[in-house]
Amino acid sequence: MLANFLIGLREGLEAALVVSILVAYLVKSERRELLPRIWAGVALAVAASLAFGAALTFGPRGLTFEAQEAIGGTLSIVAVAFVTWMIFWMSAAARGLGAELRGQIDRAAEGGRWSLAVVAMLAVGREGLETALFLWAATQAGTRDAVGSVTPTWEPLVGALLGILVAVALGYLIYRGAIRLNLTVFFTWTGAFLILVAGGVLAYGIHDLQEAGILPGLHSLAFDVSDVIPPSSWYGTLLKGVFNFSPATTRLEALAWVLYVVPVGVLFLFRTRIFRPNLQTQEH
């Protein structure tokens, strides 16, 4: 639930920031009559995200086990690609996001009647579609036990919903000026955490493709610590729910996790200047 809460919080806060910037700019520039177009775009983005999530959830039903595993594994890998792009994009764009959106508003206000609605729909919809895809992948990875049985998915969904609600509240408080949130720090730490979460989703996607017969090595284990970390224990459940950790991990899963988390994590640390020396401090 914690990982899904964080996904909902981060993605929800991105969307909330976009909406707050759009609304605040229109209010300050005395163009309140254009606000309904913004809210129409937001509503369309939410509806599209919900429809996409429903298609992911109910679409694969009725297919063979191998087909379901193939679809699930492929979408998990796609979700990892999207969330990785999102992590790097937001860490770089957090500071200049407001200016970029204000420029889009000015151009849209001079365009057609629904231009502003399209701007809001695209800005919020991107976050919504990414959230739906990654939450679906994380939920699928976290709700199947070692013997393949599926348990209810309400806990991850509740975690994500709570994260989104907190994000909406934070977005409103930021809009009202009640709090000052260091977005660079926030997106840096949550980005680092989500890299670990994405690594687990990638490993699970590889396992799905192995079960579908697309990738080899399903019974070639890198390690099996089920005796030390039983899948049914509270800490086994916690590790599975947060990081998608499997006590019985195949060699290909372990290799995929390492080849993703290590280079992506190091690159992210360099990009966000955590790993670099503070040059300004050295100069002074």
Beta strands, then each sheet from edge to edge (+ up, - down):
strand 1: 221-224
strand 2: 248-250
sheet 1: 1+ 2-
end
